[in-house]
Amino acid sequence: MREEKNYRMEASIWWIRRDLRLSDNRPLRLALEQAKRVIPLFILDPELLNSPYVGQKRVAFLFEGLRQLNADLRLRGSGLVLQQGDPLQVLHQLFKETGAQAIFAQADVSPYAKKRDERVGRDLPLNLSYGVTVHSPGQLLKPDGNPYTLFTPFKHRWKSLPFSGRPLPAPDNLPGLPALDTMEASNLPDPTSSAAFVAGEVEAQRRLAAFTDSDLLYYTQGRDRMDLDGTSGLSPYLKFGMISARQVAWAAIEAAAGARDELSRTSIETWLTELIWHDFYSVILDYYPENLKAAFRKELNRIQWSEDTASLAAWKEGRTGYPVVDAGMRQLNSMGWMHNRARMITASFLVKDLLIDWQEGQRYFMQQLIDGDPASNNGGWQWMAGTGTDAAPYFRIFNPVLQGQKFDPQGAYVRRWVTELKPVPDEYIYAPWTMPSDLQRRVGCVIGRHYPRPIVMHATARQRALDAYRRARL
């Protein structure tokens, strides 16, 4: 009986999208297993790059990540093939030039990504594997095959699934590239990127190791404090797959196994729950793509939103007269990132205090955030607006003064981002309009001149929001 040899195709394409990494990358591993040569390809898609939902800061982070990925590939004997244009046309051309017989890529959940891949898959042999979520979205469904719309049972299902082995290491060596007409990664435009986030897999791995070694053990205590550096800062890296969600979850589970005390175990569990929320919103978007443009709770599409463009502009620019709101928005505009507690506070203020459609906030965050992810961003906004799956009750309305006092007790966060309030005493830092006039003049911060008066009064605005939601629910 003749022994059959394993068949390996001559060449395959590793089509990189949101997986700018070499470790724990299923499409790359499959491409290497099934082909003698692998062409690492990234397509600069005008449909995405020119989208009104894509801002310069996120593009800058992406381009820096591509340069880093190219350097990592070159160290292993390969390199990044960069092409620009319609993905289907680019792939057809590359098939002709290289003799490739298959494409390996990571599946995504956004409506555009799914339509793009369906179009490519009709013409070319596209092999998709999951990786945006820790577990395959198909595994995270109810027994009847429908998605969970409540987080707690979703979390139980997520935690019941076993991990499919340790995260995959990066390959030591890669096959060399054929001669191709490709754009050099070093020639990518270099718009100003955030100094707070260095792109690339090496930095993502460093952040994960540093966080799990120290701050993770106190995460429950520090995660909501806007004045402390108590979060992992991994969200931009997860957005572009510079580290896999599976590796981050694996690190949390390993840390839990070695936890020294109950506080550490609780902190690790809290952080893992945040990762599960990421997967929850990804599955929701996968099955309910209409959520990007409408409330999941259909009756709340009837809310009569305010058309106050001046208030919307004040919110975007961080001049609402509420220090914690303004600090959050100025951090966003400067860094392209915002502390999660500040995201909730600023979202609550826009939707509940200003009664402005949550979709305006969703759009602005996507334009500004380095970690702008359609699933998580939409899930967060609908949660805060009370319009989404398993959302906060509509009557949950953050008091911006109390939120600041609780989560930035000495006002350090506010003073960092709202510099005109630096001389204001602690007792007035979150309600500077209550400061006596003579004190305002003495410290050099006159409300209405150096810093704006509140554009709404919270108590009145709160009642207006409650009335609007109740009318919509009738």
Contacts in CASP RR format, 6 or more apart in sequence:
PFRMAT RR
TARGET T0000
AUTHOR 0000-0000-0000
METHOD contacts of the structure
MODEL  1
MREEKNYRMEASIWWIRRDLRLSDNRPLRLALEQAKRVIPLFILDPELLN
SPYVGQKRVAFLFEGLRQLNADLRLRGSGLVLQQGDPLQVLHQLFKETGA
QAIFAQADVSPYAKKRDERVGRDLPLNLSYGVTVHSPGQLLKPDGNPYTL
FTPFKHRWKSLPFSGRPLPAPDNLPGLPALDTMEASNLPDPTSSAAFVAG
EVEAQRRLAAFTDSDLLYYTQGRDRMDLDGTSGLSPYLKFGMISARQVAW
AAIEAAAGARDELSRTSIETWLTELIWHDFYSVILDYYPENLKAAFRKEL
NRIQWSEDTASLAAWKEGRTGYPVVDAGMRQLNSMGWMHNRARMITASFL
VKDLLIDWQEGQRYFMQQLIDGDPASNNGGWQWMAGTGTDAAPYFRIFNP
VLQGQKFDPQGAYVRRWVTELKPVPDEYIYAPWTMPSDLQRRVGCVIGRH
YPRPIVMHATARQRALDAYRRARL
8 34 0 8 1.000
8 35 0 8 1.000
8 36 0 8 1.000
9 34 0 8 1.000
9 35 0 8 1.000
9 36 0 8 1.000
9 101 0 8 1.000
9 102 0 8 1.000
10 35 0 8 1.000
10 36 0 8 1.000
10 37 0 8 1.000
10 99 0 8 1.000
10 100 0 8 1.000
10 101 0 8 1.000
11 35 0 8 1.000
11 36 0 8 1.000
11 37 0 8 1.000
11 38 0 8 1.000
11 39 0 8 1.000
11 98 0 8 1.000
11 99 0 8 1.000
11 100 0 8 1.000
11 101 0 8 1.000
11 178 0 8 1.000
12 31 0 8 1.000
12 34 0 8 1.000
12 35 0 8 1.000
12 37 0 8 1.000
12 38 0 8 1.000
12 39 0 8 1.000
12 100 0 8 1.000
12 101 0 8 1.000
12 102 0 8 1.000
12 103 0 8 1.000
12 104 0 8 1.000
13 31 0 8 1.000
13 38 0 8 1.000
13 39 0 8 1.000
13 41 0 8 1.000
13 91 0 8 1.000
13 94 0 8 1.000
13 95 0 8 1.000
13 98 0 8 1.000
13 100 0 8 1.000
13 102 0 8 1.000
13 103 0 8 1.000
13 104 0 8 1.000
14 27 0 8 1.000
14 28 0 8 1.000
14 31 0 8 1.000
14 38 0 8 1.000
14 39 0 8 1.000
14 40 0 8 1.000
14 41 0 8 1.000
14 104 0 8 1.000
14 105 0 8 1.000
15 27 0 8 1.000
15 41 0 8 1.000
15 43 0 8 1.000
15 91 0 8 1.000
15 103 0 8 1.000
15 104 0 8 1.000
15 105 0 8 1.000
15 126 0 8 1.000
16 40 0 8 1.000
16 41 0 8 1.000
16 42 0 8 1.000
16 69 0 8 1.000
16 80 0 8 1.000
16 105 0 8 1.000
17 42 0 8 1.000
17 105 0 8 1.000
17 106 0 8 1.000
17 108 0 8 1.000
17 113 0 8 1.000
18 106 0 8 1.000
18 108 0 8 1.000
18 132 0 8 1.000
18 239 0 8 1.000
18 240 0 8 1.000
18 241 0 8 1.000
19 25 0 8 1.000
19 27 0 8 1.000
19 28 0 8 1.000
19 106 0 8 1.000
19 131 0 8 1.000
19 241 0 8 1.000
19 244 0 8 1.000
20 62 0 8 1.000
20 65 0 8 1.000
20 66 0 8 1.000
20 68 0 8 1.000
20 69 0 8 1.000
20 200 0 8 1.000
20 201 0 8 1.000
20 240 0 8 1.000
20 241 0 8 1.000
20 242 0 8 1.000
21 69 0 8 1.000
21 170 0 8 1.000
21 200 0 8 1.000
21 201 0 8 1.000
21 204 0 8 1.000
21 241 0 8 1.000
21 242 0 8 1.000
21 243 0 8 1.000
21 244 0 8 1.000
22 28 0 8 1.000
22 69 0 8 1.000
22 72 0 8 1.000
22 73 0 8 1.000
22 76 0 8 1.000
22 170 0 8 1.000
22 171 0 8 1.000
22 201 0 8 1.000
23 167 0 8 1.000
23 168 0 8 1.000
23 169 0 8 1.000
23 170 0 8 1.000
23 201 0 8 1.000
23 205 0 8 1.000
23 244 0 8 1.000
23 247 0 8 1.000
24 167 0 8 1.000
24 168 0 8 1.000
24 169 0 8 1.000
24 244 0 8 1.000
24 246 0 8 1.000
24 247 0 8 1.000
25 106 0 8 1.000
25 168 0 8 1.000
25 244 0 8 1.000
26 106 0 8 1.000
26 129 0 8 1.000
26 130 0 8 1.000
26 131 0 8 1.000
26 168 0 8 1.000
27 104 0 8 1.000
27 105 0 8 1.000
27 106 0 8 1.000
27 127 0 8 1.000
27 129 0 8 1.000
28 38 0 8 1.000
28 40 0 8 1.000
28 104 0 8 1.000
28 171 0 8 1.000
29 168 0 8 1.000
29 171 0 8 1.000
30 104 0 8 1.000
30 127 0 8 1.000
30 129 0 8 1.000
31 38 0 8 1.000
31 102 0 8 1.000
31 104 0 8 1.000
32 38 0 8 1.000
32 171 0 8 1.000
32 174 0 8 1.000
34 102 0 8 1.000
34 104 0 8 1.000
35 100 0 8 1.000
35 101 0 8 1.000
35 102 0 8 1.000
36 175 0 8 1.000
37 98 0 8 1.000
37 175 0 8 1.000
37 176 0 8 1.000
37 178 0 8 1.000
38 78 0 8 1.000
38 174 0 8 1.000
38 175 0 8 1.000
39 81 0 8 1.000
39 94 0 8 1.000
39 98 0 8 1.000
39 100 0 8 1.000
39 177 0 8 1.000
39 178 0 8 1.000
39 180 0 8 1.000
40 69 0 8 1.000
40 73 0 8 1.000
40 78 0 8 1.000
40 79 0 8 1.000
40 80 0 8 1.000
40 81 0 8 1.000
40 174 0 8 1.000
41 80 0 8 1.000
41 81 0 8 1.000
41 83 0 8 1.000
41 90 0 8 1.000
41 91 0 8 1.000
41 94 0 8 1.000
42 66 0 8 1.000
42 69 0 8 1.000
42 80 0 8 1.000
42 81 0 8 1.000
42 82 0 8 1.000
42 83 0 8 1.000
43 83 0 8 1.000
43 84 0 8 1.000
43 85 0 8 1.000
43 87 0 8 1.000
43 90 0 8 1.000
43 91 0 8 1.000
44 82 0 8 1.000
44 83 0 8 1.000
44 84 0 8 1.000
44 85 0 8 1.000
44 183 0 8 1.000
45 85 0 8 1.000
45 86 0 8 1.000
45 87 0 8 1.000
45 116 0 8 1.000
46 84 0 8 1.000
46 85 0 8 1.000
46 86 0 8 1.000
47 86 0 8 1.000
47 112 0 8 1.000
47 116 0 8 1.000
48 54 0 8 1.000
48 112 0 8 1.000
49 59 0 8 1.000
52 363 0 8 1.000
52 367 0 8 1.000
53 363 0 8 1.000
53 366 0 8 1.000
53 367 0 8 1.000
53 374 0 8 1.000
54 366 0 8 1.000
54 367 0 8 1.000
55 366 0 8 1.000
55 367 0 8 1.000
55 368 0 8 1.000
56 191 0 8 1.000
56 192 0 8 1.000
57 193 0 8 1.000
57 194 0 8 1.000
57 336 0 8 1.000
57 368 0 8 1.000
57 369 0 8 1.000
57 370 0 8 1.000
58 239 0 8 1.000
58 336 0 8 1.000
58 369 0 8 1.000
58 370 0 8 1.000
58 371 0 8 1.000
58 372 0 8 1.000
59 191 0 8 1.000
60 190 0 8 1.000
60 191 0 8 1.000
60 192 0 8 1.000
60 193 0 8 1.000
60 194 0 8 1.000
61 193 0 8 1.000
61 194 0 8 1.000
61 197 0 8 1.000
61 199 0 8 1.000
61 236 0 8 1.000
61 240 0 8 1.000
61 370 0 8 1.000
62 199 0 8 1.000
62 240 0 8 1.000
63 188 0 8 1.000
63 189 0 8 1.000
63 190 0 8 1.000
63 191 0 8 1.000
64 193 0 8 1.000
64 198 0 8 1.000
64 199 0 8 1.000
64 200 0 8 1.000
65 199 0 8 1.000
65 200 0 8 1.000
65 240 0 8 1.000
65 242 0 8 1.000
66 80 0 8 1.000
66 82 0 8 1.000
66 185 0 8 1.000
66 188 0 8 1.000
67 185 0 8 1.000
67 186 0 8 1.000
67 188 0 8 1.000
67 199 0 8 1.000
68 199 0 8 1.000
68 200 0 8 1.000
68 201 0 8 1.000
68 202 0 8 1.000
69 80 0 8 1.000
69 185 0 8 1.000
69 200 0 8 1.000
69 201 0 8 1.000
70 79 0 8 1.000
70 80 0 8 1.000
70 185 0 8 1.000
70 186 0 8 1.000
72 170 0 8 1.000
72 201 0 8 1.000
72 202 0 8 1.000
73 79 0 8 1.000
73 80 0 8 1.000
73 174 0 8 1.000
76 170 0 8 1.000
76 171 0 8 1.000
76 172 0 8 1.000
76 173 0 8 1.000
76 174 0 8 1.000
77 173 0 8 1.000
77 174 0 8 1.000
77 175 0 8 1.000
77 176 0 8 1.000
78 174 0 8 1.000
78 175 0 8 1.000
78 176 0 8 1.000
78 177 0 8 1.000
79 174 0 8 1.000
79 176 0 8 1.000
79 177 0 8 1.000
80 185 0 8 1.000
81 94 0 8 1.000
81 177 0 8 1.000
81 180 0 8 1.000
81 182 0 8 1.000
82 182 0 8 1.000
82 183 0 8 1.000
82 184 0 8 1.000
82 185 0 8 1.000
82 188 0 8 1.000
83 90 0 8 1.000
83 93 0 8 1.000
83 94 0 8 1.000
83 182 0 8 1.000
83 183 0 8 1.000
84 90 0 8 1.000
84 183 0 8 1.000
87 116 0 8 1.000
87 120 0 8 1.000
88 119 0 8 1.000
88 120 0 8 1.000
88 123 0 8 1.000
88 124 0 8 1.000
91 103 0 8 1.000
91 120 0 8 1.000
91 124 0 8 1.000
92 123 0 8 1.000
92 124 0 8 1.000
94 100 0 8 1.000
94 180 0 8 1.000
95 124 0 8 1.000
97 178 0 8 1.000
97 180 0 8 1.000
98 178 0 8 1.000
98 180 0 8 1.000
101 125 0 8 1.000
102 125 0 8 1.000
102 127 0 8 1.000
103 120 0 8 1.000
103 124 0 8 1.000
103 125 0 8 1.000
103 126 0 8 1.000
103 127 0 8 1.000
104 127 0 8 1.000
104 129 0 8 1.000
105 117 0 8 1.000
105 126 0 8 1.000
105 127 0 8 1.000
105 128 0 8 1.000
105 129 0 8 1.000
106 128 0 8 1.000
106 129 0 8 1.000
106 130 0 8 1.000
106 131 0 8 1.000
106 132 0 8 1.000
107 113 0 8 1.000
107 117 0 8 1.000
107 128 0 8 1.000
107 129 0 8 1.000
107 130 0 8 1.000
107 131 0 8 1.000
107 132 0 8 1.000
108 114 0 8 1.000
108 117 0 8 1.000
108 132 0 8 1.000
109 132 0 8 1.000
109 133 0 8 1.000
109 137 0 8 1.000
109 282 0 8 1.000
109 283 0 8 1.000
109 285 0 8 1.000
109 286 0 8 1.000
109 375 0 8 1.000
110 285 0 8 1.000
110 289 0 8 1.000
110 374 0 8 1.000
110 375 0 8 1.000
111 285 0 8 1.000
111 289 0 8 1.000
111 292 0 8 1.000
114 286 0 8 1.000
114 289 0 8 1.000
117 126 0 8 1.000
117 128 0 8 1.000
120 126 0 8 1.000
130 136 0 8 1.000
130 137 0 8 1.000
131 244 0 8 1.000
131 245 0 8 1.000
131 246 0 8 1.000
132 245 0 8 1.000
132 282 0 8 1.000
133 140 0 8 1.000
133 245 0 8 1.000
133 278 0 8 1.000
133 279 0 8 1.000
133 282 0 8 1.000
133 283 0 8 1.000
134 158 0 8 1.000
134 245 0 8 1.000
134 246 0 8 1.000
134 249 0 8 1.000
134 275 0 8 1.000
134 279 0 8 1.000
135 158 0 8 1.000
135 161 0 8 1.000
135 279 0 8 1.000
137 282 0 8 1.000
137 283 0 8 1.000
137 286 0 8 1.000
139 161 0 8 1.000
140 147 0 8 1.000
140 148 0 8 1.000
140 154 0 8 1.000
140 157 0 8 1.000
140 158 0 8 1.000
140 161 0 8 1.000
140 279 0 8 1.000
140 283 0 8 1.000
141 147 0 8 1.000
141 148 0 8 1.000
141 157 0 8 1.000
141 283 0 8 1.000
142 148 0 8 1.000
142 153 0 8 1.000
142 157 0 8 1.000
147 283 0 8 1.000
147 284 0 8 1.000
147 286 0 8 1.000
147 287 0 8 1.000
147 288 0 8 1.000
148 154 0 8 1.000
148 157 0 8 1.000
148 280 0 8 1.000
148 283 0 8 1.000
149 284 0 8 1.000
149 296 0 8 1.000
149 389 0 8 1.000
149 390 0 8 1.000
150 389 0 8 1.000
150 390 0 8 1.000
151 276 0 8 1.000
151 277 0 8 1.000
151 280 0 8 1.000
151 389 0 8 1.000
151 390 0 8 1.000
152 390 0 8 1.000
154 276 0 8 1.000
154 280 0 8 1.000
154 283 0 8 1.000
155 273 0 8 1.000
155 276 0 8 1.000
155 280 0 8 1.000
158 276 0 8 1.000
158 279 0 8 1.000
158 280 0 8 1.000
159 276 0 8 1.000
163 246 0 8 1.000
163 249 0 8 1.000
163 250 0 8 1.000
163 253 0 8 1.000
166 250 0 8 1.000
167 244 0 8 1.000
167 246 0 8 1.000
167 247 0 8 1.000
167 250 0 8 1.000
170 201 0 8 1.000
193 199 0 8 1.000
194 335 0 8 1.000
194 336 0 8 1.000
194 337 0 8 1.000
194 370 0 8 1.000
196 335 0 8 1.000
196 337 0 8 1.000
197 203 0 8 1.000
197 233 0 8 1.000
197 236 0 8 1.000
197 337 0 8 1.000
197 370 0 8 1.000
199 236 0 8 1.000
199 240 0 8 1.000
199 242 0 8 1.000
200 237 0 8 1.000
200 242 0 8 1.000
201 242 0 8 1.000
201 243 0 8 1.000
203 237 0 8 1.000
203 242 0 8 1.000
204 234 0 8 1.000
204 237 0 8 1.000
204 241 0 8 1.000
204 242 0 8 1.000
204 243 0 8 1.000
205 243 0 8 1.000
207 232 0 8 1.000
207 233 0 8 1.000
207 234 0 8 1.000
207 237 0 8 1.000
208 232 0 8 1.000
208 234 0 8 1.000
208 243 0 8 1.000
208 247 0 8 1.000
208 248 0 8 1.000
208 251 0 8 1.000
211 232 0 8 1.000
211 233 0 8 1.000
211 234 0 8 1.000
212 251 0 8 1.000
212 252 0 8 1.000
212 255 0 8 1.000
215 222 0 8 1.000
215 229 0 8 1.000
215 230 0 8 1.000
215 231 0 8 1.000
215 232 0 8 1.000
216 232 0 8 1.000
216 252 0 8 1.000
216 255 0 8 1.000
216 267 0 8 1.000
216 268 0 8 1.000
216 271 0 8 1.000
217 255 0 8 1.000
217 259 0 8 1.000
217 260 0 8 1.000
217 263 0 8 1.000
217 264 0 8 1.000
217 267 0 8 1.000
217 268 0 8 1.000
218 230 0 8 1.000
218 263 0 8 1.000
218 267 0 8 1.000
219 230 0 8 1.000
219 231 0 8 1.000
219 267 0 8 1.000
219 268 0 8 1.000
219 270 0 8 1.000
219 271 0 8 1.000
220 263 0 8 1.000
220 266 0 8 1.000
220 267 0 8 1.000
220 270 0 8 1.000
221 263 0 8 1.000
221 267 0 8 1.000
222 228 0 8 1.000
222 230 0 8 1.000
223 230 0 8 1.000
223 231 0 8 1.000
223 270 0 8 1.000
223 271 0 8 1.000
223 340 0 8 1.000
223 341 0 8 1.000
224 340 0 8 1.000
224 341 0 8 1.000
224 407 0 8 1.000
225 341 0 8 1.000
225 407 0 8 1.000
225 408 0 8 1.000
226 324 0 8 1.000
226 327 0 8 1.000
226 328 0 8 1.000
226 339 0 8 1.000
226 341 0 8 1.000
226 342 0 8 1.000
226 404 0 8 1.000
226 407 0 8 1.000
226 408 0 8 1.000
226 413 0 8 1.000
227 407 0 8 1.000
227 408 0 8 1.000
227 409 0 8 1.000
227 410 0 8 1.000
227 411 0 8 1.000
227 412 0 8 1.000
227 413 0 8 1.000
231 339 0 8 1.000
231 340 0 8 1.000
232 248 0 8 1.000
232 271 0 8 1.000
233 337 0 8 1.000
234 243 0 8 1.000
234 248 0 8 1.000
235 337 0 8 1.000
235 371 0 8 1.000
235 373 0 8 1.000
236 242 0 8 1.000
236 337 0 8 1.000
236 370 0 8 1.000
236 371 0 8 1.000
237 243 0 8 1.000
238 245 0 8 1.000
238 248 0 8 1.000
238 278 0 8 1.000
238 371 0 8 1.000
238 373 0 8 1.000
239 370 0 8 1.000
239 371 0 8 1.000
239 372 0 8 1.000
239 373 0 8 1.000
245 275 0 8 1.000
245 278 0 8 1.000
245 279 0 8 1.000
248 275 0 8 1.000
249 272 0 8 1.000
249 275 0 8 1.000
252 268 0 8 1.000
252 271 0 8 1.000
252 272 0 8 1.000
252 275 0 8 1.000
253 272 0 8 1.000
255 264 0 8 1.000
255 268 0 8 1.000
256 265 0 8 1.000
256 268 0 8 1.000
256 269 0 8 1.000
256 272 0 8 1.000
259 265 0 8 1.000
259 268 0 8 1.000
277 376 0 8 1.000
278 375 0 8 1.000
278 376 0 8 1.000
281 375 0 8 1.000
281 376 0 8 1.000
281 378 0 8 1.000
281 379 0 8 1.000
281 380 0 8 1.000
282 375 0 8 1.000
282 376 0 8 1.000
284 291 0 8 1.000
284 296 0 8 1.000
284 375 0 8 1.000
284 379 0 8 1.000
284 389 0 8 1.000
285 291 0 8 1.000
285 292 0 8 1.000
285 374 0 8 1.000
285 375 0 8 1.000
285 378 0 8 1.000
286 375 0 8 1.000
288 296 0 8 1.000
288 389 0 8 1.000
291 378 0 8 1.000
291 379 0 8 1.000
291 382 0 8 1.000
291 388 0 8 1.000
292 362 0 8 1.000
292 374 0 8 1.000
292 378 0 8 1.000
293 359 0 8 1.000
294 301 0 8 1.000
295 301 0 8 1.000
295 382 0 8 1.000
295 385 0 8 1.000
295 387 0 8 1.000
295 388 0 8 1.000
296 382 0 8 1.000
296 387 0 8 1.000
296 388 0 8 1.000
296 389 0 8 1.000
296 391 0 8 1.000
297 386 0 8 1.000
297 387 0 8 1.000
297 388 0 8 1.000
297 391 0 8 1.000
299 472 0 8 1.000
299 473 0 8 1.000
300 385 0 8 1.000
300 386 0 8 1.000
300 387 0 8 1.000
300 394 0 8 1.000
300 469 0 8 1.000
300 472 0 8 1.000
300 473 0 8 1.000
301 387 0 8 1.000
301 472 0 8 1.000
302 471 0 8 1.000
302 472 0 8 1.000
303 357 0 8 1.000
303 468 0 8 1.000
303 469 0 8 1.000
303 471 0 8 1.000
303 472 0 8 1.000
304 468 0 8 1.000
304 471 0 8 1.000
304 472 0 8 1.000
305 355 0 8 1.000
305 356 0 8 1.000
305 357 0 8 1.000
306 354 0 8 1.000
306 355 0 8 1.000
306 356 0 8 1.000
308 354 0 8 1.000
308 356 0 8 1.000
311 320 0 8 1.000
311 354 0 8 1.000
311 356 0 8 1.000
311 455 0 8 1.000
311 456 0 8 1.000
312 350 0 8 1.000
312 354 0 8 1.000
312 356 0 8 1.000
312 360 0 8 1.000
314 320 0 8 1.000
314 452 0 8 1.000
314 455 0 8 1.000
315 325 0 8 1.000
315 329 0 8 1.000
315 346 0 8 1.000
315 349 0 8 1.000
315 350 0 8 1.000
315 354 0 8 1.000
315 356 0 8 1.000
316 329 0 8 1.000
316 333 0 8 1.000
316 364 0 8 1.000
317 329 0 8 1.000
317 333 0 8 1.000
318 325 0 8 1.000
318 326 0 8 1.000
318 328 0 8 1.000
318 329 0 8 1.000
318 330 0 8 1.000
318 333 0 8 1.000
319 326 0 8 1.000
319 452 0 8 1.000
320 326 0 8 1.000
320 329 0 8 1.000
320 349 0 8 1.000
320 452 0 8 1.000
320 454 0 8 1.000
320 455 0 8 1.000
321 432 0 8 1.000
321 433 0 8 1.000
321 451 0 8 1.000
321 452 0 8 1.000
321 453 0 8 1.000
321 454 0 8 1.000
321 455 0 8 1.000
322 349 0 8 1.000
322 400 0 8 1.000
322 401 0 8 1.000
322 430 0 8 1.000
322 454 0 8 1.000
322 458 0 8 1.000
323 404 0 8 1.000
323 414 0 8 1.000
323 418 0 8 1.000
323 421 0 8 1.000
323 429 0 8 1.000
323 430 0 8 1.000
323 432 0 8 1.000
324 342 0 8 1.000
324 345 0 8 1.000
324 400 0 8 1.000
324 401 0 8 1.000
324 403 0 8 1.000
324 404 0 8 1.000
324 408 0 8 1.000
324 413 0 8 1.000
324 414 0 8 1.000
324 430 0 8 1.000
325 345 0 8 1.000
325 346 0 8 1.000
325 349 0 8 1.000
325 400 0 8 1.000
326 414 0 8 1.000
326 417 0 8 1.000
326 418 0 8 1.000
327 342 0 8 1.000
327 408 0 8 1.000
327 413 0 8 1.000
327 414 0 8 1.000
327 416 0 8 1.000
327 417 0 8 1.000
327 418 0 8 1.000
328 338 0 8 1.000
328 339 0 8 1.000
328 342 0 8 1.000
328 345 0 8 1.000
328 346 0 8 1.000
328 417 0 8 1.000
329 338 0 8 1.000
329 346 0 8 1.000
330 417 0 8 1.000
330 418 0 8 1.000
331 337 0 8 1.000
331 338 0 8 1.000
331 339 0 8 1.000
331 342 0 8 1.000
331 417 0 8 1.000
332 338 0 8 1.000
332 342 0 8 1.000
332 346 0 8 1.000
332 365 0 8 1.000
332 368 0 8 1.000
332 369 0 8 1.000
333 368 0 8 1.000
334 417 0 8 1.000
335 370 0 8 1.000
336 368 0 8 1.000
336 369 0 8 1.000
336 370 0 8 1.000
337 369 0 8 1.000
337 370 0 8 1.000
337 371 0 8 1.000
338 346 0 8 1.000
338 369 0 8 1.000
339 413 0 8 1.000
341 403 0 8 1.000
341 407 0 8 1.000
342 413 0 8 1.000
343 365 0 8 1.000
343 380 0 8 1.000
344 384 0 8 1.000
344 398 0 8 1.000
345 398 0 8 1.000
345 400 0 8 1.000
345 403 0 8 1.000
345 404 0 8 1.000
347 358 0 8 1.000
347 361 0 8 1.000
347 380 0 8 1.000
347 381 0 8 1.000
347 384 0 8 1.000
347 385 0 8 1.000
348 384 0 8 1.000
348 396 0 8 1.000
348 397 0 8 1.000
348 398 0 8 1.000
348 400 0 8 1.000
349 398 0 8 1.000
349 400 0 8 1.000
350 356 0 8 1.000
350 358 0 8 1.000
350 360 0 8 1.000
350 361 0 8 1.000
351 357 0 8 1.000
351 358 0 8 1.000
351 381 0 8 1.000
351 384 0 8 1.000
351 385 0 8 1.000
351 465 0 8 1.000
352 397 0 8 1.000
352 398 0 8 1.000
352 461 0 8 1.000
352 462 0 8 1.000
352 465 0 8 1.000
353 397 0 8 1.000
353 400 0 8 1.000
353 456 0 8 1.000
353 458 0 8 1.000
353 461 0 8 1.000
353 462 0 8 1.000
353 465 0 8 1.000
354 455 0 8 1.000
354 456 0 8 1.000
354 461 0 8 1.000
355 461 0 8 1.000
355 464 0 8 1.000
355 465 0 8 1.000
355 468 0 8 1.000
358 381 0 8 1.000
358 382 0 8 1.000
358 384 0 8 1.000
358 385 0 8 1.000
358 387 0 8 1.000
359 381 0 8 1.000
361 381 0 8 1.000
362 377 0 8 1.000
362 378 0 8 1.000
362 381 0 8 1.000
365 372 0 8 1.000
365 377 0 8 1.000
365 381 0 8 1.000
366 372 0 8 1.000
366 374 0 8 1.000
366 377 0 8 1.000
369 377 0 8 1.000
379 388 0 8 1.000
379 389 0 8 1.000
382 388 0 8 1.000
382 389 0 8 1.000
382 391 0 8 1.000
383 390 0 8 1.000
383 391 0 8 1.000
383 392 0 8 1.000
384 391 0 8 1.000
384 392 0 8 1.000
385 391 0 8 1.000
385 394 0 8 1.000
386 392 0 8 1.000
386 393 0 8 1.000
386 394 0 8 1.000
386 396 0 8 1.000
387 394 0 8 1.000
394 466 0 8 1.000
394 469 0 8 1.000
394 473 0 8 1.000
395 466 0 8 1.000
395 469 0 8 1.000
397 462 0 8 1.000
397 465 0 8 1.000
397 466 0 8 1.000
399 458 0 8 1.000
400 430 0 8 1.000
400 458 0 8 1.000
401 430 0 8 1.000
401 431 0 8 1.000
401 458 0 8 1.000
404 411 0 8 1.000
404 414 0 8 1.000
404 430 0 8 1.000
405 430 0 8 1.000
408 414 0 8 1.000
410 426 0 8 1.000
411 426 0 8 1.000
411 429 0 8 1.000
411 430 0 8 1.000
414 421 0 8 1.000
414 429 0 8 1.000
414 430 0 8 1.000
415 421 0 8 1.000
415 422 0 8 1.000
415 429 0 8 1.000
418 451 0 8 1.000
420 445 0 8 1.000
420 450 0 8 1.000
420 451 0 8 1.000
421 429 0 8 1.000
421 432 0 8 1.000
421 445 0 8 1.000
421 451 0 8 1.000
423 443 0 8 1.000
423 444 0 8 1.000
423 445 0 8 1.000
424 432 0 8 1.000
424 435 0 8 1.000
424 443 0 8 1.000
424 445 0 8 1.000
425 435 0 8 1.000
425 439 0 8 1.000
425 443 0 8 1.000
428 434 0 8 1.000
428 435 0 8 1.000
428 439 0 8 1.000
432 440 0 8 1.000
432 445 0 8 1.000
432 447 0 8 1.000
432 451 0 8 1.000
433 447 0 8 1.000
433 453 0 8 1.000
433 454 0 8 1.000
435 445 0 8 1.000
435 447 0 8 1.000
440 446 0 8 1.000
440 447 0 8 1.000
444 450 0 8 1.000
445 451 0 8 1.000
447 453 0 8 1.000
END
